[in-house]
Amino acid sequence: MPYYANDTICAISSASGGAARGLVRLSGANAIAIASKLFRAEDDAGLDTGSAAIAKTGSVRLPRDIGTSCPDFSSQHASDLKAPCELFIWPTHRSYTREPVVEFHTLGSPPILQALLAASCQAGARLAERGEFTLRAFLAGRIDLTQAEAVLAVIDSPDRHSLCEALSQLAGGLARPLDQARNDLVQLLAELEAGLDFVEEDIRFISEAEIVSRLKCLRDVLDEVERQLNSRNTERKLPQVVLVGPPNAGKSSLFNALANRFGHPSDSLQEHFVPALVSPHSGTTRDYLSALITTGGAAFELLDTAGLEPDTPSHSREIAASVQSLTADRRRQASVRLYCVEASQRIGNALSNDHNIPTDCDVVVVTKDDACETKHSSSLSPVDRSGFLLVTTSSTNGTGLDELCAAIQSVLHGAGSKQNAGATSLTYARCRESIGRAAAAVRLAIDAAQHSAGDELVAAELRVCLTELGKVVGAVYTEDLLDHIFKTFCIGK
């Protein structure tokens, strides 16, 4: 997402649809000047706020037809519309984005809000990108990255438990202990490096015993943060992605390939992870298996289910019925359904007409591409007959696995808040590795200090820890990371 810090941005920040009240928000250096062109206070006073936040009652003038000129209260136009409005102004150091912010609170009529938004753009603002207000707050140091993710979790909370969890994270439930840990770490590292400057004089600013004691306190803090993250992830139901299809369609092999590449066996969901049993004989999978998959900042639970069998021998009909019932339940509850078909069923970039794809399928996965003599021109294309996403894969050589994960993420993002796992789950997926590396670095530092390996080695591990914690709170970040997080926000937040 391109970021232009000098622009003044605007967006409708209330919910879509008609309502008694609606609001348009502006943020940027020219926000107050733009508001002055559109708003007239009841007392005819100007909008010079000084350092105080103010609220004013008055009206906004909006042209019936947005043209080439911006409406201005200095000139009268009989065709202009006037709407009652309350204006709220926050100067730079008091605002959410730490730059001048103005909010127009007026009638929640969509045409009025759209006209006000267009008039703001004509007066010098531009439309905000997704999450740009929160992005500016993060870049200005108002919130850290975990709190930015919590903003999205608050918006998309599907229940009270999720809302309370997101509000806790927004209030700093995760940021505070990490900030304190980073501050303690910086102080300890400074004392260590100060001693390194006087190593030839044999001057120490901190004893080995104190180093070990402070590092153990830091280790306990990180262990507790890691425990909280794991607890949040297991308490919340992650989106489920289920593999379905006929017997011997390559589901179990695909499950193993995805779990081996993108899974994390140390996680609670797969603490005792056992690969799916693979066999050329149908009916090998009778129960379902699960694995936690983390890729591209998204986390979901992958399920391997028994093949769909329309006809079952009489001697095993009762067991098969239970198996098929379990598969049907998993399929109904899943956020994404992957229907697996062998590559031999594919003709060109479509599937043979006699293959019935379930209507609730989200992605058609063509498996065993390595065993098919006919190769296809594209690994990701629409199925022309049904309109489903089509991904060609091979569990043997790894073809299409990345494309399949991208397709899954696309479906999950497209489902919106109905199937949103919450930004706190996103925080877990993004932070788990960094917190783990930071904790490992602290343990290595403790070991080095206890065995008198030298302050240089201890300091080196502390720098690793500091870098990893910086990634979590956003002190260390990349443009790709910010783009991935903030593009999931709605416009106006």
C-alpha positions as CSV (number, residue, x, y, z in Angstrom):
1,M,0.0,0.0,0.0
2,P,1.5,3.3,-1.0
3,Y,1.9,5.7,2.0
4,Y,2.0,9.5,1.5
5,A,2.5,11.1,4.9
6,N,1.8,14.7,3.6
7,D,-1.6,13.9,2.2
8,T,-4.8,14.7,4.0
9,I,-7.1,11.6,3.8
10,C,-10.8,11.2,4.2
11,A,-13.3,8.4,4.5
12,I,-16.8,7.6,5.7
13,S,-16.1,6.0,9.0
14,S,-19.6,4.9,10.1
15,A,-21.3,1.7,9.1
16,S,-22.7,1.4,5.6
17,G,-26.4,1.9,5.1
18,G,-28.8,4.5,6.4
19,A,-28.8,5.6,10.0
20,A,-29.7,8.5,12.2
21,R,-26.0,9.6,12.4
22,G,-23.1,9.1,10.1
23,L,-19.6,10.4,10.1
24,V,-16.8,11.4,7.7
25,R,-13.3,11.5,9.1
26,L,-10.3,13.6,7.8
27,S,-6.7,13.3,9.0
28,G,-3.7,15.3,7.9
29,A,-2.1,18.7,7.9
30,N,-4.9,20.3,5.9
31,A,-7.8,18.7,7.7
32,I,-8.9,21.8,9.6
33,A,-8.5,24.1,6.5
34,I,-10.6,21.7,4.5
35,A,-13.3,21.6,7.2
36,S,-13.4,25.4,7.3
37,K,-14.5,25.4,3.6
38,L,-17.4,23.0,4.3
39,F,-18.6,23.8,7.9
40,R,-20.3,26.8,9.3
41,A,-20.6,27.0,13.1
42,E,-23.7,28.4,14.8
43,D,-21.7,31.1,16.5
44,D,-19.9,32.0,13.2
45,A,-16.6,31.5,15.0
46,G,-13.6,30.1,13.2
47,L,-12.0,26.7,13.7
48,D,-8.7,27.9,15.2
49,T,-8.3,25.3,18.0
50,G,-4.9,26.1,19.3
51,S,-3.9,23.1,21.4
52,A,-7.3,22.1,22.6
53,A,-9.8,19.6,21.2
54,I,-13.1,21.2,20.4
55,A,-16.6,20.3,19.3
56,K,-18.8,22.7,17.4
57,T,-22.5,22.6,16.3
58,G,-23.5,24.0,12.9
59,S,-24.1,22.9,9.4
60,V,-22.3,21.7,6.2
61,R,-23.1,22.9,2.7
62,L,-23.1,20.3,0.0
63,P,-23.8,21.0,-3.7
64,R,-26.6,18.9,-5.2
65,D,-24.3,18.0,-8.1
66,I,-20.6,17.8,-7.3
67,G,-18.9,19.9,-9.9
68,T,-15.6,21.5,-10.5
69,S,-15.8,23.9,-7.6
70,C,-15.8,23.2,-3.9
71,P,-18.8,24.5,-1.9
72,D,-17.8,27.5,0.3
73,F,-19.8,29.4,2.9
74,S,-18.3,32.6,1.6
75,S,-20.5,32.4,-1.5
76,Q,-24.2,31.5,-1.6
77,H,-25.6,29.0,-4.1
78,A,-29.4,28.5,-4.2
79,S,-28.9,24.9,-5.3
80,D,-26.7,23.9,-2.4
81,L,-27.9,21.5,0.3
82,K,-27.4,22.3,4.0
83,A,-27.3,19.5,6.6
84,P,-27.1,19.9,10.4
85,C,-23.7,18.8,11.6
86,E,-21.5,18.6,14.7
87,L,-17.8,19.0,14.1
88,F,-15.1,17.5,16.3
89,I,-11.5,18.6,16.0
90,W,-8.4,17.1,17.6
91,P,-5.1,18.9,17.2
92,T,-1.9,17.0,16.4
93,H,-0.7,15.7,19.7
94,R,-4.2,14.8,21.0
95,S,-5.5,12.9,18.0
96,Y,-5.5,9.2,17.2
97,T,-3.0,9.6,14.3
98,R,-1.0,12.4,16.0
99,E,-1.9,14.8,13.2
100,P,-4.9,17.1,12.9
101,V,-8.1,15.0,12.8
102,V,-11.6,16.3,12.0
103,E,-14.9,14.4,12.1
104,F,-18.1,15.5,10.6
105,H,-21.1,14.0,12.5
106,T,-24.2,14.6,10.4
107,L,-27.3,12.8,9.1
108,G,-26.6,9.1,8.3
109,S,-28.0,9.4,4.8
110,P,-25.7,7.6,2.3
111,P,-26.2,10.3,-0.4
112,I,-25.3,13.1,2.1
113,L,-22.2,11.2,3.4
114,Q,-21.1,10.5,-0.2
115,A,-21.6,14.2,-1.1
116,L,-19.6,15.3,1.9
117,L,-16.9,12.9,1.1
118,A,-16.7,14.1,-2.5
119,A,-16.7,17.8,-1.3
120,S,-13.8,17.0,1.0
121,C,-11.8,15.5,-1.9
122,Q,-12.5,18.6,-4.0
123,A,-11.3,20.8,-1.1
124,G,-7.9,19.0,-1.1
125,A,-8.2,15.6,0.6
126,R,-7.9,12.2,-1.0
127,L,-9.8,9.0,-0.3
128,A,-8.1,6.9,2.4
129,E,-6.8,3.4,1.7
130,R,-7.9,0.4,3.8
131,G,-6.7,0.8,7.4
132,E,-4.8,4.0,6.6
133,F,-6.0,5.8,9.7
134,T,-4.8,3.0,11.9
135,L,-1.6,2.7,9.9
136,R,-0.9,6.4,10.6
137,A,-1.5,5.9,14.3
138,F,1.0,3.0,14.3
139,L,3.7,4.9,12.3
140,A,3.2,7.9,14.6
141,G,3.8,5.7,17.7
142,R,0.3,6.0,19.1
143,I,-0.2,2.2,19.0
144,D,2.0,-0.7,18.4
145,L,1.5,-3.5,15.8
146,T,-0.4,-5.8,18.2
147,Q,-2.8,-3.0,19.1
148,A,-3.3,-2.2,15.4
149,E,-4.3,-5.9,14.8
150,A,-6.6,-5.6,17.9
151,V,-8.5,-2.8,16.2
152,L,-9.5,-5.1,13.4
153,A,-10.4,-7.8,15.9
154,V,-12.7,-5.4,17.8
155,I,-14.5,-4.5,14.5
156,D,-14.9,-8.2,13.5
157,S,-15.5,-9.8,16.8
158,P,-18.2,-12.4,16.3
159,D,-19.0,-12.9,20.0
160,R,-18.6,-11.3,23.5
161,H,-15.6,-13.5,24.4
162,S,-13.7,-12.5,21.2
163,L,-14.6,-8.8,21.8
164,C,-13.2,-8.9,25.4
165,E,-10.1,-10.6,24.2
166,A,-9.6,-8.0,21.4
167,L,-10.3,-5.1,23.8
168,S,-7.7,-6.5,26.2
169,Q,-5.1,-6.6,23.5
170,L,-6.1,-3.1,22.3
171,A,-5.6,-1.8,25.8
172,G,-2.1,-3.1,25.9
173,G,-2.6,-6.6,27.4
174,L,0.1,-7.9,25.1
175,A,2.0,-4.7,24.4
176,R,2.7,-3.7,28.0
177,P,4.7,-6.8,29.1
178,L,6.6,-6.8,25.8
179,D,7.4,-3.1,26.1
180,Q,8.7,-3.7,29.6
181,A,10.7,-6.7,28.5
182,R,12.3,-4.6,25.7
183,N,13.1,-1.7,28.0
184,D,14.8,-4.1,30.5
185,L,16.6,-5.8,27.7
186,V,17.9,-2.5,26.3
187,Q,19.1,-1.5,29.8
188,L,20.8,-4.8,30.4
189,L,22.5,-4.7,26.9
190,A,23.7,-1.2,27.6
191,E,25.4,-2.2,30.8
192,L,26.9,-5.2,29.2
193,E,28.3,-3.3,26.2
194,A,29.6,-0.5,28.6
195,G,31.7,-3.2,30.3
196,L,32.9,-4.4,26.9
197,D,34.4,-1.0,26.2
198,F,36.6,-1.4,29.3
199,V,37.4,-5.1,28.9
200,E,41.2,-4.5,28.9
201,E,40.9,-2.7,32.3
202,D,38.9,-5.6,33.7
203,I,36.0,-3.2,34.7
204,R,32.5,-4.7,35.0
205,F,29.3,-2.7,35.4
206,I,27.2,-5.7,36.3
207,S,28.0,-9.1,37.8
208,E,27.4,-12.5,36.2
209,A,24.9,-13.4,39.0
210,E,22.9,-10.3,38.3
211,I,22.9,-10.9,34.6
212,V,21.6,-14.4,35.1
213,S,18.9,-13.2,37.6
214,R,17.6,-10.5,35.2
215,L,17.7,-12.8,32.3
216,K,15.6,-15.4,34.2
217,C,13.0,-12.7,34.9
218,L,13.0,-11.9,31.2
219,R,12.7,-15.6,30.3
220,D,9.7,-15.9,32.6
221,V,8.0,-12.9,31.0
222,L,8.4,-14.3,27.5
223,D,7.3,-17.8,28.6
224,E,4.1,-16.2,30.0
225,V,3.5,-14.2,26.8
226,E,4.0,-17.4,24.8
227,R,1.6,-19.2,27.0
228,Q,-1.0,-16.5,26.6
229,L,-0.7,-16.6,22.8
230,N,-1.0,-20.3,22.7
231,S,-4.0,-20.1,25.0
232,R,-5.7,-17.5,22.9
233,N,-5.1,-19.5,19.8
234,T,-6.6,-22.8,21.2
235,E,-9.5,-21.0,22.9
236,R,-10.6,-19.4,19.7
237,K,-11.8,-21.7,16.9
238,L,-9.5,-21.2,14.0
239,P,-11.0,-21.3,10.5
240,Q,-11.2,-24.9,9.4
241,V,-10.2,-26.0,5.9
242,V,-11.4,-29.5,5.0
243,L,-10.2,-31.9,2.3
244,V,-13.1,-33.8,0.7
245,G,-13.5,-35.9,-2.4
246,P,-13.8,-39.5,-3.6
247,P,-11.6,-42.3,-2.2
248,N,-8.0,-42.4,-3.5
249,A,-8.2,-38.8,-4.7
250,G,-4.9,-37.9,-3.0
251,K,-6.4,-36.1,0.0
252,S,-4.2,-37.8,2.6
253,S,-1.0,-37.3,0.6
254,L,-1.9,-33.6,0.1
255,F,-2.7,-33.3,3.9
256,N,0.8,-34.7,4.7
257,A,2.5,-32.4,2.1
258,L,0.8,-29.3,3.5
259,A,1.4,-30.2,7.1
260,N,5.1,-31.0,6.4
261,R,5.7,-27.7,4.6
262,F,3.5,-25.2,6.5
263,G,2.6,-27.0,9.7
264,H,4.1,-26.6,13.2
265,P,4.3,-29.9,15.1
266,S,5.1,-28.1,18.3
267,D,1.8,-26.4,18.4
268,S,-1.0,-27.6,20.7
269,L,-3.2,-28.7,17.9
270,Q,-0.6,-31.1,16.7
271,E,1.5,-31.8,19.7
272,H,1.1,-35.5,18.9
273,F,0.9,-35.0,15.1
274,V,0.8,-38.3,13.1
275,P,0.9,-38.2,9.3
276,A,-2.2,-39.5,7.5
277,L,-2.0,-43.1,6.4
278,V,-1.6,-43.4,2.6
279,S,-2.7,-46.5,0.7
280,P,-3.8,-47.3,-2.9
281,H,-6.8,-49.1,-1.4
282,S,-10.0,-47.1,-0.8
283,G,-11.3,-46.6,2.7
284,T,-7.9,-46.1,4.4
285,T,-9.0,-42.9,6.1
286,R,-11.9,-43.7,8.6
287,D,-11.5,-40.8,11.1
288,Y,-10.4,-37.3,10.4
289,L,-6.9,-35.8,11.1
290,S,-6.1,-32.2,11.8
291,A,-3.0,-30.0,11.5
292,L,-2.4,-26.3,12.2
293,I,-1.2,-24.5,9.0
294,T,0.4,-21.1,9.2
295,T,1.3,-19.3,6.0
296,G,1.5,-15.7,4.9
297,G,0.3,-14.5,8.3
298,A,-2.9,-16.6,8.1
299,A,-3.6,-19.6,10.4
300,F,-6.1,-22.3,9.8
301,E,-6.9,-25.9,10.9
302,L,-6.5,-28.4,8.0
303,L,-8.7,-31.5,8.2
304,D,-8.3,-34.7,6.2
305,T,-11.6,-36.7,6.0
306,A,-12.7,-40.0,4.6
307,G,-13.5,-40.3,0.9
308,L,-17.1,-39.8,-0.2
309,E,-18.5,-43.3,-1.0
310,P,-21.9,-43.5,-2.6
311,D,-22.0,-47.3,-2.4
312,T,-20.8,-49.4,0.6
313,P,-20.6,-53.2,1.0
314,S,-23.2,-54.5,3.3
315,H,-20.8,-56.0,5.8
316,S,-19.3,-52.6,6.7
317,R,-22.3,-50.4,6.0
318,E,-22.9,-49.4,9.6
319,I,-19.3,-48.3,10.1
320,A,-19.2,-46.6,6.8
321,A,-22.4,-44.7,7.6
322,S,-20.8,-43.3,10.8
323,V,-17.6,-42.4,8.9
324,Q,-19.6,-40.6,6.2
325,S,-21.7,-38.8,8.8
326,L,-18.5,-37.5,10.5
327,T,-17.2,-36.3,7.2
328,A,-20.4,-34.5,6.4
329,D,-20.3,-32.8,9.8
330,R,-16.7,-31.6,9.3
331,R,-17.6,-30.4,5.8
332,R,-20.6,-28.4,7.1
333,Q,-18.6,-26.7,9.8
334,A,-15.6,-25.8,7.6
335,S,-14.9,-22.3,6.5
336,V,-13.3,-23.6,3.3
337,R,-14.0,-26.8,1.4
338,L,-11.3,-28.2,-0.9
339,Y,-12.7,-30.8,-3.3
340,C,-9.9,-33.1,-4.5
341,V,-9.9,-34.7,-7.9
342,E,-7.2,-36.8,-9.6
343,A,-5.4,-35.2,-12.5
344,S,-6.7,-37.9,-14.8
345,Q,-10.2,-36.3,-14.4
346,R,-9.0,-33.0,-15.9
347,I,-9.3,-32.1,-19.6
348,G,-7.4,-29.0,-20.6
349,N,-8.2,-26.4,-18.0
350,A,-11.5,-27.9,-17.0
351,L,-12.9,-31.1,-15.4
352,S,-14.7,-33.8,-17.3
353,N,-18.4,-33.2,-17.4
354,D,-19.3,-36.5,-15.7
355,H,-17.5,-35.4,-12.5
356,N,-20.0,-33.9,-10.1
357,I,-18.5,-31.1,-8.1
358,P,-20.5,-30.3,-4.9
359,T,-22.2,-26.9,-5.0
360,D,-20.7,-26.0,-1.6
361,C,-17.1,-26.5,-2.8
362,D,-14.8,-23.4,-2.6
363,V,-11.7,-24.7,-4.4
364,V,-11.2,-27.7,-6.7
365,V,-7.8,-29.2,-6.1
366,V,-6.4,-31.4,-8.9
367,T,-4.1,-33.9,-7.3
368,K,-1.3,-36.3,-8.5
369,D,-0.3,-34.0,-11.3
370,D,3.2,-35.6,-11.4
371,A,1.5,-39.0,-12.3
372,C,-0.5,-37.5,-15.2
373,E,0.9,-37.8,-18.7
374,T,-1.0,-34.7,-20.0
375,K,0.5,-31.5,-18.5
376,H,-1.6,-28.3,-18.2
377,S,-0.7,-24.7,-19.0
378,S,-1.9,-23.2,-15.7
379,S,-1.8,-24.2,-12.1
380,L,-4.5,-21.8,-11.1
381,S,-7.5,-21.1,-13.3
382,P,-11.3,-21.0,-13.1
383,V,-13.2,-24.2,-13.8
384,D,-15.3,-23.0,-16.8
385,R,-18.3,-25.2,-16.1
386,S,-18.7,-24.3,-12.4
387,G,-16.8,-21.1,-11.7
388,F,-14.7,-22.6,-8.8
389,L,-11.1,-21.9,-8.3
390,L,-9.0,-24.7,-9.7
391,V,-5.5,-25.5,-8.3
392,T,-3.3,-28.2,-9.8
393,T,-1.0,-29.9,-7.2
394,S,1.5,-32.7,-6.7
395,S,2.2,-34.0,-3.2
396,T,5.3,-35.7,-4.5
397,N,7.2,-32.7,-5.9
398,G,5.3,-29.9,-4.1
399,T,3.8,-28.4,-7.3
400,G,0.9,-26.0,-6.5
401,L,1.1,-26.0,-2.7
402,D,1.9,-22.3,-2.5
403,E,-0.8,-21.5,-5.0
404,L,-3.3,-23.7,-3.0
405,C,-2.5,-21.8,0.2
406,A,-3.0,-18.5,-1.6
407,A,-6.4,-19.7,-2.9
408,I,-7.4,-20.7,0.7
409,Q,-6.4,-17.2,2.0
410,S,-8.3,-15.6,-0.8
411,V,-11.5,-17.5,0.2
412,L,-11.0,-16.7,3.9
413,H,-10.5,-13.0,3.2
414,G,-13.5,-13.0,0.9
415,A,-15.7,-14.5,3.6
416,G,-15.1,-11.3,5.6
417,S,-16.3,-11.0,9.2
418,K,-18.6,-14.0,8.9
419,Q,-15.7,-16.4,9.1
420,N,-13.0,-14.1,10.4
421,A,-10.7,-15.8,12.9
422,G,-9.9,-12.4,14.4
423,A,-6.9,-10.2,14.3
424,T,-5.7,-11.8,17.6
425,S,-5.4,-15.0,15.7
426,L,-3.4,-13.1,13.1
427,T,-1.3,-11.8,16.0
428,Y,-0.7,-15.3,17.1
429,A,0.3,-16.5,13.6
430,R,2.6,-13.5,13.1
431,C,4.2,-13.5,16.6
432,R,4.6,-17.1,17.6
433,E,7.9,-17.6,15.8
434,S,9.4,-14.3,16.9
435,I,8.4,-14.9,20.6
436,G,9.9,-18.4,20.3
437,R,13.2,-17.2,18.9
438,A,13.4,-14.4,21.5
439,A,12.8,-16.9,24.3
440,A,15.4,-19.3,22.8
441,A,17.9,-16.5,22.6
442,V,17.4,-15.6,26.3
443,R,17.9,-19.2,27.3
444,L,21.2,-19.3,25.3
445,A,22.2,-16.1,27.0
446,I,21.5,-17.5,30.4
447,D,23.6,-20.6,29.6
448,A,26.5,-18.5,28.3
449,A,26.4,-16.3,31.5
450,Q,26.3,-19.3,33.8
451,H,29.2,-20.9,32.1
452,S,31.2,-17.7,31.9
453,A,31.4,-17.9,28.1
454,G,31.9,-14.2,27.9
455,D,29.8,-11.0,27.8
456,E,30.2,-10.8,24.0
457,L,28.2,-14.0,23.5
458,V,25.6,-12.9,26.0
459,A,25.3,-9.5,24.3
460,A,25.0,-11.2,20.9
461,E,22.0,-13.3,22.1
462,L,20.3,-10.3,23.6
463,R,20.6,-8.4,20.3
464,V,18.8,-11.4,18.6
465,C,16.1,-11.2,21.3
466,L,15.7,-7.5,20.9
467,T,15.3,-7.8,17.2
468,E,12.6,-10.5,17.5
469,L,10.6,-8.5,20.1
470,G,10.9,-5.5,17.8
471,K,9.2,-7.6,15.1
472,V,6.3,-8.4,17.4
473,V,5.5,-4.8,18.5
474,G,6.4,-3.3,15.1
475,A,9.7,-1.6,16.0
476,V,11.2,-3.7,13.2
477,Y,8.9,-4.2,10.2
478,T,8.8,-4.4,6.4
479,E,6.4,-2.7,4.0
480,D,5.1,-6.1,2.9
481,L,4.2,-6.9,6.5
482,L,2.3,-3.6,7.0
483,D,0.6,-4.1,3.7
484,H,-0.5,-7.6,4.6
485,I,-2.0,-6.5,8.0
486,F,-3.7,-3.2,7.0
487,K,-5.2,-4.4,3.7
488,T,-7.6,-6.5,5.7
489,F,-9.1,-3.4,7.4
490,C,-12.2,-1.7,6.1
491,I,-11.9,1.8,4.6
492,G,-12.4,4.4,7.3
493,K,-10.5,2.7,10.1
